[in-house]
Amino acid sequence: MVQLLKVHGSQNKFFILDQTELKTKLSQPELVALAKHITAPGNGLLDGADGLLVIDSSDHQDALGSMQVINTDGSIASMCGNGLRTVSRYLSDKFGKDAFKVETMDSDLDVHREADLADDVPTFSVEISPVSFAKENLPFDNLGTDTLINKEVPQFAPGLKFTAIAVPNPHLISFVDEETMHSKTLGQLGKMLNDPNDYFPDGVNVSFAQILDHNKLFVRTYERGVGFTNACGTGMSATSLAFCLNHPDVADFDEVISVYNPGGMVKTRVHSRDDTFSIDLIGNATFTHKIEIPDDDLHANNLDHAKITETGEQVAYLKFVEGLKSQTVK
Ligand SMILES: N[C@H](CCC[C@H](N)C(=O)O)C(=O)O
């Protein structure tokens, strides 16, 4: 029997599988098949999730483990900010350390335990980097520019300005008014740019942001490989950077920015050193369920004998969300 976890960061939900606990590790095709199955809202487990986070060992210096992110459609994401917080908590509990690195596809990222956001809401801070605006790193094409920073792109949506940032997974961001935030535009644009299209050949995560106040945002994201999500950690991080760059009158580098989202709230801090940007993403790392599945069943992608136990942590998280409601009113 191996234990899996159902977890969330800002209610961006994932399953965590620790390959090091298995007698025989799952192969990459087995992992992709499991990710597609277990995260499916209909025939998966616990009403599905946005992705599978695979933990494995790492031989990199100071890294307690590695994280691979598999989206619900089976595509691989280079990074996942909400997911990394939950993986950090898992590794922190397992090895009894509060500050360490986690190996991700493109870099080894610093993570550490933070003061709880609210009573019984375990909280972690994770580094979001490397950051790039370059067309080849997103990648994008046919926009007549090498970087897209606060520019109108009428083909995407008339009247809106867009910023494209890789952190290192790709994000497209627009600051919008309340009406646009709740219109159909985000869903239509997200779908258009994640179906085969002339602009983002690998797809892109699309976020709309509303400025609520000084250092205060509301962000909604249409995720690549997923669709609408309660929250996207790298999306909120990239949006915080765009906020500091495009709206310097209401956003400060190195200060805490509160980012509200449909799943709750996170905090970010954007740093700029010698033309290099990085972001700290601080938020909950909640384990909602423990799941036990026989090893052989996992290899066979059979979820029929899963034994599920609730942790009870969601109660404290929902109380925290309830308390946020008064704060998002302008
Ligand atoms: N939800 C994730 C991002 C997943 C990214 C994925 N959708 C992609 O880039 O393909 C987060 O919290 O950062």
The ligand as an SDF file (V2000), in Angstrom:
LIG
                    3D

 13 12  0  0  0  0  0  0  0  0999 V2000
   -1.7160   25.9190  -11.0360 N   0  0  0  0  0  0  0  0  0  0  0  0
   -0.3100   26.0740  -11.1250 C   0  0  0  0  0  0  0  0  0  0  0  0
    0.2330   26.2780  -12.4490 C   0  0  0  0  0  0  0  0  0  0  0  0
    0.0600   25.0980  -13.3110 C   0  0  0  0  0  0  0  0  0  0  0  0
    0.5600   25.5160  -14.6250 C   0  0  0  0  0  0  0  0  0  0  0  0
    0.0200   24.7910  -15.7410 C   0  0  0  0  0  0  0  0  0  0  0  0
   -1.3730   24.9200  -15.9860 N   0  0  0  0  0  0  0  0  0  0  0  0
    0.8510   25.0690  -16.9570 C   0  0  0  0  0  0  0  0  0  0  0  0
    1.6750   26.0090  -16.9910 O   0  0  0  0  0  0  0  0  0  0  0  0
    0.6950   24.3060  -17.8860 O   0  0  0  0  0  0  0  0  0  0  0  0
    0.2070   27.0590  -10.1270 C   0  0  0  0  0  0  0  0  0  0  0  0
   -0.3660   27.1560   -9.0640 O   0  0  0  0  0  0  0  0  0  0  0  0
    1.2140   27.7150  -10.3590 O   0  0  0  0  0  0  0  0  0  0  0  0
  1  2  1  0
  2  3  1  0
  2 11  1  0
  3  4  1  0
  4  5  1  0
  5  6  1  0
  6  7  1  0
  6  8  1  0
  8  9  2  0
  8 10  1  0
 11 12  2  0
 11 13  1  0
M  END
$$$$
